[in-house]
Amino acid sequence: MHLRSTKRSRKEVNLFDPIGCDREGNEITLMDILSSERDEVVDSVVLRLDRTKLADKLSCLTKRERLVLELRFGLGNRERLTQRQIGRQLGISRSYVSRIEKKALGKLLSEMGSS
């Protein structure tokens, strides 16, 4: 009888049993592999929700503030530019771009915190 019950358990795998080692020699379990894929999915969903929330909150900014942030951080599939490049493009100084960016980020921070 005991042999029959152990025969079934030979095919079972515990999620926390070691299945190999990584490059540094640390043991890897099946749970490590499964949880990393889940974490990637969760991170992707959270990122998508944050982007949607950010897009909604951009309406609190002036056109110039929105443009500076879009150019600075590559929002809306734009290329990321330095403050100096943005200044040249808009015909203003780099320090003025910095002030606009700081003010716009402050507005966004308060808007994101209020919801």
C-alpha positions in Angstrom: 0.0 0.0 0.0 2.8 2.4 0.9 4.5 1.8 -2.5 1.4 2.9 -4.3 1.0 6.1 -2.4 4.7 7.1 -2.9 4.5 6.2 -6.7 2.1 9.1 -7.3 4.2 11.6 -5.3 7.3 10.8 -7.4 5.7 12.8 -10.2 4.8 15.7 -8.1 7.1 18.8 -7.9 7.3 21.1 -5.0 7.4 24.8 -6.0 10.1 25.5 -3.5 12.5 22.6 -4.3 15.7 23.7 -6.0 15.7 23.1 -9.8 19.1 24.6 -10.6 21.6 27.5 -9.9 22.0 30.9 -11.4 25.3 32.4 -12.5 26.3 33.4 -9.0 25.6 29.9 -7.6 22.3 30.7 -5.9 19.7 28.0 -5.9 16.7 28.7 -8.2 13.3 27.3 -7.4 10.3 26.8 -9.7 8.6 29.5 -7.6 11.3 32.0 -8.5 10.7 31.5 -12.2 6.9 31.6 -12.0 6.9 34.7 -9.8 9.2 36.7 -12.0 6.8 36.3 -15.0 3.9 37.3 -12.8 5.9 40.3 -11.5 6.6 41.4 -15.1 2.9 41.3 -15.9 1.9 43.2 -12.8 4.6 45.8 -13.5 3.4 46.2 -17.1 -0.2 46.7 -15.9 0.8 49.2 -13.2 2.9 51.1 -15.8 0.0 51.3 -18.2 -2.3 52.6 -15.5 0.3 55.2 -14.4 0.7 56.4 -18.0 -3.1 56.8 -18.3 -3.3 58.7 -15.1 -0.4 60.9 -16.1 -2.0 61.6 -19.5 -5.2 62.7 -17.7 -3.3 65.0 -15.3 -1.3 66.8 -18.1 -4.4 68.9 -18.8 -3.6 70.9 -15.6 -0.5 72.3 -17.4 -0.1 75.2 -19.8 0.8 74.4 -23.4 4.4 75.4 -22.9 4.8 73.4 -19.7 3.3 70.3 -21.4 5.5 70.8 -24.4 8.6 71.1 -22.2 7.8 67.9 -20.3 6.9 66.0 -23.5 10.3 67.0 -25.0 12.2 66.4 -21.8 10.9 63.0 -20.9 9.9 61.7 -24.4 6.1 61.6 -23.7 3.8 61.0 -26.6 6.4 59.1 -28.6 8.7 62.2 -28.7 12.4 62.0 -28.6 14.0 62.8 -25.2 15.9 66.1 -25.4 18.2 67.9 -23.0 17.2 71.2 -21.5 19.7 73.0 -23.8 18.2 71.3 -26.9 14.7 72.3 -25.8 15.8 75.9 -25.1 17.2 76.1 -28.6 14.1 74.7 -30.1 11.8 77.1 -28.2 14.1 80.1 -28.4 14.5 80.4 -24.6 17.4 79.8 -22.2 18.3 76.5 -20.7 17.7 77.9 -17.2 14.2 79.1 -18.2 13.5 75.5 -19.5 14.7 74.2 -16.1 12.3 76.6 -14.3 9.3 75.6 -16.5 10.1 71.9 -16.0 10.4 72.3 -12.2 7.1 74.2 -12.0 5.3 71.7 -14.3 6.6 68.7 -12.3 5.4 70.4 -9.1 1.9 70.9 -10.5 1.8 67.3 -11.7 3.0 66.0 -8.3 0.2 67.9 -6.5 -2.4 66.7 -9.0 -1.2 63.1 -8.8 -1.3 63.2 -5.0 -4.8 64.7 -4.9 -6.5 61.8 -6.7 
